[in-house]
Each structure stands twice: as C-alpha cells, then as structure tokens.
C-alpha cells in the first residue's frame, strides 16, 4: 500500500482516459489542418488564425503500377493565376486580369494533372478507341455512328465521326473522334454531343 499511496484503479483509469482524449484531440486537429485549413488567406498572405497546433507533415501516397509516389499538402505554392480579388475580405470573388482562355481561369479553368493516361485497376490504359479493342463492341451494331456527319448548332456539317473512345472501367463512351473538315481529327466529349 505504501507504493500506491492514495491512488486507486478508478483514478488511474480516469487519468488515462483524459490523457487519451487530449492526445486524440491534438491528433485530429493536426489532421484537420492538412487540407482546407486556412493557413493562408485568399490573397496568399499568412492567415492570422494559425492556432497553437503545428502543421502536419506532408502526406505521401504510393501510387499503383510503378507510378512512384505523390506528396499532398506539401505547402509548395500553386501555379500563379492571373486573378485579382475584387474586395479585401476573405471569400470575395476573384476576376481574371488577362485572357481567361489562355490563363486557365474562368471558362478555361482546369485542374493540374500528371501528363499520363488514366489507368484501370489492372494497370492498362482506361480510355481507348473502340476500333483498337477486341473485348468491347456496341450492344446494337446498327446504331454505330461511325461515318455519320457531325452537325453543329448552326446546322453546318463540321466533319464525320471516325471512332468512339470507350472508358473500359465504366463501360461508357467518353468521346467521339471526329474527322473535322480541313483540321484533322479531334475528340468531342460525349456529354457535348
């Protein structure tokens, strides 16, 4: 009894539970700061509400099929956009300062992605032309649009359908390959056809 003094099992369990939940709150708060936490303002300056918790280490994902690894939330500056904030408060809208179609903002906005094709879970290229696939065909062959004219909104014929590009994972036609008159072959997203 001299070793334990006035401690009992219930008191030890209470202290252990408090310590566990304090550690859990610390861990979850740091993980919460990984993505979407306002460590910088919309204008790119250091945010005033940094808080007492240190920022978490960057998260590293090992990619499948020998594609290496990718680091997320590495605190590197993103690509510089030709935008300016319309007001000084956070959350104010931005407007393009140059040509939005060239600068990649506004109607031409895009997400930066690796310049590699998407892969299926087996490591093969996901979206391929139908003519190059032996395992895929159209359910109703008489509805094959190949060699049909492509008519645009003003009623003019822009070219002819050359092939269909199939998403093998979703079993879905993603693009139509159009042989545009005088411009060569172009891909037309199926959602716009």
N, C-alpha and C positions, 0 to 999 in steps of 0.2 A: 504493500500500500504506500510505502514511502516514495517509490519511484513515480507513481501516478499522481500522487497528491490529491487535489480536488477535482481532477478530470474524470469524466465518465464517458462511456461509449456514445451516448446520445450527443454529448457536447462535441466529441471528435467528429461524428457524422455531420453535425451542423456546420462546423468549420470547413470540413472537406466539401460539403455541398456549396457553401458560399464561395470558396476558392474556385471550384469547378465552374460555376456560373459566371464569375468575374472573368475567368480565362476565356470562356465561351463568348461573352460579350466583346472582349478585346479582339478575339479571332474573327468574329463575324463583322465587326466594324472595319477591320483592315481589309477583309474580302469585299466588303461593300464599297470600299474606296477604289477597287480595281477598275471598274468600268462605270462611267456615267457620273461619278462623284465630281462636283465642281472644284477641282484643284486649280483650274484656270478660268478666267472669265471668258465671255464670248469674244472679247477683243484680244485675247491671247495673253493678258496680264495675270499675275499671280492672284488667286482669289483670297479674299480677306478671311474666309472661314476655313482655315486649314485644319483646325482641331488639334487635340493632343496626341492623336494616334499617328505613327509613322506610316508612310505609304507602303503598300505591299510590294514584294519583289515581282518582277515581270513573270507572267505565266508562259511556259513553253509547252507547245503541243507537238508531239511526234506524229508526223503525217504518215499515212499508209503508203505502201507500194514504192518504198525507196525515195520518197519526195523530200526527205530531210525533216526539218522542224521549223516551226513558226512561233515567233515571240509576239505576245499580245500585251498591250498596255505597257510598252517599253519607254514611255514618256518622251519619245522622239517627236519632233514637230511634224505635223502632217504637211502635205503639199500646200504650198501657198496659193490661196484662191484670190481671184480678182474681185473681191467683195468689200463693201464698206457697210458698217452698221448705221441704220437710219436714225437711231436715238442712242443716248448714252447709257440707258438702263439695260441690265441683263435680260435677255429674252426678246429684245427688239429685233425686228426683221432686218435682214441684210438685202442689199441690192447690188447687182453687178456693176462694176466700174469700167469694164471693157466690153468686148464682144462675147456675150454669154455662150454662143455656139462654139467659139474657139476655146474659151477659158474653162469649159466644163462645168459651168454653173447654170442655174435656171433651167431652161428647157433641155440643155445638153448635160445635165448633171449625171455623174457616174460614180461608181464605187471603184477604187483602185483594186485590181485583182492581179494575181500572177498571170503571166502570159503563157499559160499552159492549158490544154483542154481539160474539161471535167472528166473524171473517171467514174466507172461503175464500181460497185463493191468488189468486183473481181480484178480491177486494175486495167480494164480495157477502156478505150475512148467511148464516152457516153453518147454523144450525138454524132451520127454518121449519115451519109447519103443512103437512101433506100436501095439504089441500084448496086451498092457495094456490099449489101448484107444478104447472106443466104438464109439466115434464120428468121427474117421478117418479110412479110408481104401485106398487101392491103386485104382487108376482110372481104371487100366486094371489088374484084378486079375491074369490073366495068366502070367504076367510079374513079379510076386513075386519072388525075388531072394533067399528067404529062402530055405535052404538045398542045395544051389548050392555051388560048390567048389570055393575057393578063390585061384587064381593062381597068383603068384608073378612074377616079372620081369625075373627071370631065368627059368620060365616055371614049377617050382615045385608047388605042391599043399600045401598051408600053413594051410588050415583049411576049414571050411564050414561056410556059412552065417547062423546066428542064428536068428537075428531080425534086424529091421530097427528103428533108432531113429529119431523121427519127431519133427521139430520145429513147434509148433502149431500156433505161431503168424505169421510166414512167409509161412505156409503150404508148407514146404520144408523138404526133407530128409537130415539131417545133418550128421549122422554117420551110419555106418554099424557095427552091433555087430557080430564079427567073433569068432567062437569057434576054437581057434588055437590049432593045434595038439600038445599035451603034455604041453601046457602052460595055458590053460583055456580060458575064454572069454576076448576079447579085443575090444576096439572101434577103427574103422578105419574111418577117416574123409571121407565123400562122395567125396570131391574135390580131394582126392588122389586115388579114385577107378576108 
